[in-house]
Structures are given as structure tokens and as C-alpha cells.
């Protein structure tokens, strides 16, 4: 049985866990020593809280209860990796903004680490669905967009070098937001028209920051500039349309919208993957490349086949079938009685997926 050292919130403390590092209060007094086995949980919690200690590092065993499964540890590792990678990207963005040369090899190492962290039993989209509460939205969004773009690129059978270029383009796509006012970027309410116009400049800002780089080729620079262009010409900054838009920019456009829809923002809650699929089908079919979009929607929906879900009425169920039409309304099997329910039928029009268990 595998043992793991993990950081937990004090509310997650359970009997049988072993302390992985000493706990010392603000005055330097040792409260508990490494190797201490937790038994009288409530007394320990009360003591730790009295010293304003809210999290700790413990040793847990895989399978010690229903929580600590292989899937739990993959999600935990993914979260830890994303925290480190986000800090890494943040540092790189600040360096570029200050005028330093872009080091493509360093970015590619970051990409490789991110991709490796997704290679487990839990799919990328389920992993991302589990860590949407992370802070640093811009940098998390850059990571999400890059990983989603990479996955789309694989589905499109892009070559290895093209996948690297695409993924780097996606990471750099929000670089220009470093030049947008932080008050606007972090505004908790819906942006005014003038503020939105300012945010739209980030594509040009980002392009200008990498324009003179010898390490970044023109395909990547072009994708950074065009990732908000739309097939119908309604995008920005140039309002180009159709095949005037580069392939990388078309892919990143889809990844960008999906990531934004499924992330929590100050002015709205996040959408579930199937809510995002519905919005993409209804509002973006004329704006994003149709062929790539429908490939993406079908592939993402298929990732959730067999997933346990919670409905808006509180009942739990499992996704058992994804229709080729109306993808956002799968067939589900109710946990309470095994009944198969079609979320796409008129009689179930008020039912929808509220959350995924995993």
C-alpha cells in the first residue's frame, strides 16, 4: 500500500494519519513532532486552531479510506504541479514584460512538465474540472488553454513540432494582459464598454512583446495576435475571417472560450462542462471553426462518459450515453433506482447537471 506525504486542511484530519513534519507555533514552541499518529482528532484540532494553525503535512496510505484513491492522488499532484507551473509562467511573463529575451526552451520544459502531469487514469478535462477554484486566473487560464490546445492538436493529428508551437502559442496568448490595468483585469463586476475595449488590446500588446524575439517563429507570433479573431469576422484585433485566420489561432480560440466558460470569475460562477458545451453549440458555432469545434465538443463530452454527476435537484446519477446531436444533454442512469433518463427530452427540460463527482 503506497504511502504519500500531502498537505491537508485541518478539517481533513483523520485518525490513522501520521504527521510528516514538526508543527511549531509562532513563538517557536514545538506542538507536535514528526511521526506523531493522530487518534484523538477533535482535541488535536482544537489545540492546533488555538495556535492559528489551519493546515499541516501528513502521511496517508492509499486506500486507508474511500478518499485516498489513485484518482485522489493524481488530482492532488496535478494541483501541486499547476501551482508550481503557474508561478513559473508568472515569472517568465514578468521577465518578458521587462524586456528580457524569450527563452523558448524554458517554456517547452514547462509545457513538458504540464503534459506529463496529465498522463494518468483521470483525463485532463476531469482534472481541470477539479481545480477551478485556483487563484491567479490569468496564469491558470494560460495553462488550461495551452493544455486544451495541445489535446485538440493531438486529436487533429498535428506533428510533434506543431504541437510544441501550438502549446507555446496558447501559453503566450494572454501575455499582453500584463500591459492592461490590473484594476480592469481583476474587476469583480462586468466590464464597461470602455474597459472591454482596453482588454481587447491584449492581443496586440502580447504580439508586440514577442515581435522582436529571435526564439519565437512567425507562426507562434501570428497565433498570439489572432487568437481572438472569429470565423465570421466579428473578432479582434483586425476583424479577419475564415481561412485568413491561422490554424493555431483557430484552435486556441476554442480552447480559450472553453477554459473561460468553465472557470470561476469574480462576476459569475463557473459553468459545468456540459453547460459550456451548450453555450459553445448555441452561441459560437458561427464564430469558431465548425469542423474543429464539433470534433472538440464530441471528444470532450466522451471524456465524461461513465462519470458520476449531481443534478440540480440534488439527485445523483451516472452518464451512460452521449448523443451525436444535442451533445450537452446526455442520457443518465439514476443512482436511486437505475432508471435511464434522457436529459434532452421535453419532460426533463428543467433538469441539468449541476456538478461532477469525478
N, C-alpha and C positions, 0 to 999 in steps of 0.2 A: 504494500500500500504506500503510494507516494506521499512524502511529506513536503509541505510548501511553507515558505515564510511570506506572509502577506500583511498589509496594513488594513486594519478594520476600524470602524466606528465603535465606540464603547457599547452602543446598543446591540451590536452584533456579537458581543462576547458570549461564549457558551462554555458549559462545563466540559472539561477534557482538553481544551486548548492550552498550549504551553507558551509562555512569554518568550519572545525571540530576542529581546534586548532590554536592558535595565530601564526602569522608569524612575526618573529623578524629578523632584518638584523645583519650583523656581528658585528656592533657596539652596539647591544643591543636595538636598536630603534624599537618600535612596528610599523609595517607597516599596518597590518590588524588584527582585533580581531576575536576571535572565535564567530561564529554566523553571520558573515558578509555574505550577499547574493550577489552572483555575477550577475551583469547585464551588465555593460559596459566592455565586455570581453577584447577587444583589448587594451584599456587604462590600464586595470589591468595587462595584460600580459606584456606590455611594461614597466610598473613600476617594476614588480617583476623581470624581466630579467635584468633591470638596476642594481638590487641588487644581481645579480647572483643566483637567486632562480629559480630552474627548476622543482621542484615537491612540492606537498602540499597534505594535508589530508582534504578531503571534505566529506560532507554528500550528498548522492544521494538517490533518490527514485526508487524502482523497477518500470519499465515501464514509467519512465519520458521521455524516447525516445526509439528508436529501439536498442540502445546499451545495456541498463541496464536491461537485462532479467535474469531469474533464471539461465540460462546456463552461462551467463557472470559472475555472482557471484560465481558459482561453480568453474569455471576456475580460477577466482581471488583467491578464498580460497585455491584451490589446489596449486597454485603457492606460496602463502604465507606459506602454510604448508610444501611444498617441501624445501623452503629456510631454514626454521627452522630445518627440519629434516636433511638436508644436513650439516648444521653447527653442529648438534648433532652427526652425524656419523663421521664427520671430527675430532671432539674432541675425540670420542671413539677410532678411528684409531690411533691417536697420543698417547693416553694412552696405548694401546696395544703395540705399537712400543717401548714405553719407558719401557716396562716390567711389566706393571700392569696386574692383572688377568682379564680375560674376564668376564664381568657380563652378563650372558645370559638373565636374567630377564629385565635388562635395554634395551637390544637390542629388546626383544619381545615387550616391551612397545612402542618403536619406530615403530616397524612393525605394531602394532595395530592402532596407530595414522595414519600411511600412508594408511592402508587399509580402515579405516573409511572415509578418505578424498576422496575416490573413489566411495563411495556409494551415488551417486546422479543420476540425469537424463542423464548426459553426461558420456559416457563409459570411462574406464581407458585409452584406446588407443587413443581416441579423446583428452582427457585431456593432455596426454603426447605429442601428436602432436602439441598442442598449447603452450607448454613451452620449446621447443627445443632450445631456444636462451639463456637459463640459463647458467651461468658460472660454474666453478668447475666441469668440465666434469667427472672426476673420480668418485666423490661422487654422482653426478646426475646419472651417468651410473649405479652405485651400487644400487641406489634407483629404477631406471627403471627396471633393471634386476631382482631385488627382487620382485617387483610388478607383472611383467610379469610372472615370475616363479610361483608366488602364483596363478595367474589366470590359467596358464597351469595345475598346480596341482589340482585346482578345477575341470577343465574340465576332468581330469583323475580320478576324484572321490577319491583323496587321503584323508586319515583321518585327523582330526584336528591337531593331534600331528605331523603327517608327513608334513602337510602344514607349521607348525611353523619351523620345522627343515629345510625344503626346502628353505623357505624365508630367514632364518638366514644364510644358506649356501650361498645364492646368494648375500646377503649384504657383507659377508666376502670374497667373491671370488676375489675381487680386492684389498684386504688388503695389499698383497705383493707388490703392486706398490709403497707403501711408501718407500720401500727399493731400488727402481730404481731411477737413477739420474733424478732430476727434469728437467734438460736440455733436456733429451731424452723424458720424458713424455709430456713436453709442447712444443716440437719442432714443428714449424709451417710448416715444409716440410715433405715429405715422408722419413721414417727412412731408414738408410743404413742397409745392411745385419747384420753388427756387432751390431748396435743399436737394431735391431729387436731381435737378439739373447739375448740381455740383458733384453729386455721387457719380453721375454718368461720365464725368470726365476721367474716372479712374482708368478706363481702358487706354486713353491717350497718355495719361501720366505714367502708367506701367510700361507702355511701349517706349516712351522717351527715356525711362530709367535704364532700359536694356539695349536701346538702339545702337549705341556705340560699342557694345561688348563684342569682342572677337571670339568668345567662347560660346556664344548663342547664335545659332544659324537663323536664316531669314524665315524658315518655316515656323519656328518657335516664336519669333518676334511677331510675325503676322497673326498667329493664333491668339497671342496676348491682346493684340489690337482689336481683333474681330470677334472675340468670344461672346459679345452681346449683340452681334448682328443677327437678323432674323430672315428666314427664307422669303417672307412676304415684303421685305424692305422696311419693316417697322422698327428695326433695331438701331443701334448706335455703335460707333460714332459717325459712320459715313452713310448709313442707310442703304448699304448694298444688299443684294438679294440673290436667291438661288445659288447657282454654281459659282457666283462671284465670291462666295464665302468659302474659305479653306476647309478641308475635311476635319482637321484638328479642331478648328473653331466650332464646327457643327457638333462635334462630339462633346466638347467642353460645355457648349451651350445647354445640352440636355443634362449633363452631369451637374452643372451649376444650378439649374432650376430644381432638379430633384433634391439636391442637398439642401437648398434654401427652404423648400416646402416641408421637408422632414426635420428641420431644425427649429428649436425654440428661439423666438425673437422677443425683444422687450415688449412689443406691441401685440403679440399673438402667441398662442401655444403652437407646438409642432403638429403637423399632420401625420397620421399613420401612413405606412407605405401605400395602402390601397386608397386612402384619401388622396395622396399625391398622384397616384396613377389616374384617378378620376379627373383631377384638375388638369393633368397633362393631356388626357384624351379630349376634354371638353374645351380647354382654353388655349392650348399650344399646338394643336395639330396643324394649323396653317402657318405657324411661326417657326417650328423646328423641322429638321429634315425628316419627312414622313417615314422613309424606309428605316432609318436608324432608330427613330423614336419607337416604332412599333416592335422592332426587334428588342429594344431595351425594355419596353413595358412587359412583353411576354416573358422575357428572361427573368426580370425582377420578380414578377408575380410567381413564377415557377419556383423561385428560391424559397417561397413561403409555403409551398405545398407540404402538408403534414404538420404545420405549426399550430400550436395551441393559442387560442385568442380569447379575449374578453369582449363581449358585446356591450352596446350602450345600455342595455337593460340589466347588466350585471351577470348574465349567464355566460358560462364558458363552453367552448366548442373547439373543433379541430377542422382546419381547411382540408377538404378531401378532393376538390376538383376546381380547376381554373378554366372557365370557358374562353374560347378563342375570341369571341365577341363579348363586349361588356366585361372586360378583364377585372375591373375593380369590384365586381360582385360575384365572388366565388361561391361554390356550394360548400356548406359546412355540416359537420356531424355534431349534434348536441351532446354534451357530456352527460347530461341528466338522464337521457332516455335513448340515445343512439339515433334519434330522428335526423334525417338528412334535410337540411333547409337550404333553399335557393335564395340567396340574398338579392338576386336580380328579379325575382317575381314581384308583381304588384302588391300582393298581400304582405310582403316583407319589406316594403319600401321605406319604412321608418326604422328598420334595423340596420346597424352598421358596426364595423369593427372599431372598438374603442382603443384597444391595446393588445400587444402581443406578449404572451408569457415567455416564449422563446421561439 
